[in-house]
C-alpha cells in the first residue's frame, strides 16, 4: 500500500469550499448574462430571415415575369409546375405567418408588393428593405 503524499507544509492538495463556491457564482453570472441576451439576438435573426425571404421571393417573381411575360397571380404560382421558381415552396415568415403579395402593388403601382408584419406590428416589405422599412403602421 502506498502512503498518502503530503505537501511540504503538511496540507493535502485540493480545492477549498470557498474556491468551489466562487467558481459556481462566476458560472451562474455568465449563464444569466447569456440567458438575458439570447432573445434580443433571436429577434434580430428573425428580422434578417424575413428580409432574406422577401428578397428570394422577389428574385423568383422577377424570373417568373421574365419567362411568362407577366407577374404571377399569387405566390403559389412560384412553386407549381415541372420547373418551379421556388423549389421548396413559398416559405412562411419567421413568425409562422404568410407573406402577403399583391399585384399591382400599392407602393409600386406598376410592380408588386411583398410584406410581412412582426408580432409587435413592424412591417417588413420589399419596397424598402433598409432599417427604415421596419416601422409601425
Buried (B, 14 or more C-beta within 10 A) or exposed (E): EEEEEEEEEEEEEEEEEEEEEEEEEEEEEEEEEEEEEEEEEEBEEBBEBBBEBBEBBBEBBBEBBEEEEEBBEEBEBBBEEEEBBBEEEBBEBBEEEEBBBEBEBEBBEEBBBBBBBBEEEBBBBBBEBEEEBBEEE
